[in-house]
Amino acid sequence: MGHPKILLTRRGILRAGAWSIGAGLAPALIGCVAPGPQWRQNPFSLGIASGDPVPDGFVLWTRLAPDPLSADPATPGGMTGGAVPVAYEIAADPQMLDIRRRGTVFALPEDAWSVHVEIGGLPAGRPYWYRFSAGSAQSSIGKTMTAPAANAALPRMRFGFVSCANYEVGYFSAYRHLTDEQPDIVVFLGDYIYENFGRRPGVRRHSDGVVASDLRTYRNRYAQYRTDADLQRLHATVPALMTWDDHEVQNDYADDLSETFDDPATFLKRRAAAYRAFYEHMPVRPSLSHPDGPTMRVYDRFAFGDLIEFSVLDGRQYRSSQACYAKPNHGGGHAETDASCPERRDGARSMLGMAQETWLFDGLAASRAKWNVIAQDVLMADLRERQPDGTIGYWTDDWNGYPACRARLMQHIHDARVRNAVVIGGDNHAFWANDLKLDVNDQRSPTVATEFVGTSITSFGSNFEAYSSWLPDNPHVHFYDSRKRGYALVDVAPERMNVAMRVISDAADPNATLSTLRNFVVENGRAGPIEA
């Protein structure tokens, strides 16, 4: 069966003596290696999770935190001392009787006692169940899966995509309903947390009562979200693919430039803290995503048989500065006309950075999947915002601030004959269904890809009246609505993709009910959404 690949930190293995117990050894041996703690409080208070499924394995995650919102910087999660042995078991049945893999890793203080176990060598295309134990405590049982083998004929797949979950302004009922839909995977498209905090009363309050800006406050913000029962259940039940948007660090940041014009060196220190806290709380591969100061790779590619391939992008870390960054005196998103901001159309500007662009283009050209999903953080479609004086403005924080990069991507999809390209995004707190045109200035231009944007889990919707007034100037937009909270549920088969825009009755109600706002279909070989 082989051993799991484990990377705790670049230096942590040597310093902590981290290692794993091979498959087939009894859990009782853990006590012979290192005594486990006798816990007074549940160390698995933040739950368990899995992610990044590949044909022979996946990542398992947990973090030891008996006091998850510790106010002491020296005791993250209420933990003190050195490395703690954490055992894991992986079974072929939900009762955990048919054990297929056992091992032990060390949770290290420098990673806030989080654990990332990268598993390989398992059979493809089947479910598995798993749990952790540490000393006297044992976690709940989670469910995950290995992806189908490369090029295996896959008749169907279901996934959900989510974004923008502000803990203060609503409950996570949408996560509960998505779990009940039993998707194969869930794609998190950013704003998993919000670093800021509300000045007005919400349904609950953010941790520490401050804007998260250092390692302790980012850790506590993630820990607070992770204590939510609905989010815990989703992660324990459904493997995740992860990327981020802006609020994981700061609203509307771009690379090393902050919304508030912080010195870039100072802002990169904040970004380093935010990225480390993200890593400590996410089921991502340590071999790919372990942070190195203010740098952390999250973009990656995942294939599920011959049916679907996901290109998961990072739209924040490598992007060019926002067009006309200091004009007006605001570092975040703002509307600019072509006359007021010619920089916006500069061909050298990129949303992704040239290295990631090349990686994306090469992967799309090589893909043999029937469906190619580009999973990223913000609205991609051209959106013309008619201003009060009649001029047309473009928002600088989404793809409208990087039109040359978008044009390169559309041209590549067209020229490489990428099969059934579908873009999914979040950030806007609204549902969208759009044609993506080869030439945004010509509505007769071919539609080369389809876009769906999901609404927020809880965050307040974008201005419905304003956006609706812009739709006559944007005939490639088939649907827009920002008045409901929820998620998108996608059923994929070789001949079609069905996208259900699922909404909850009230984010302020922890017992909110579920309904469907709209259904769309994309047909194999025909780009563009069709209302079902």
Order of alpha helices (4+ residues) and beta strands (2+ residues): alpha-alpha-beta-beta-beta-beta-beta-beta-beta-beta-beta-alpha-beta-alpha-alpha-beta-alpha-alpha-beta-beta-beta-alpha-beta-beta-beta-alpha-beta-beta-beta-alpha-beta-beta-beta-beta-beta
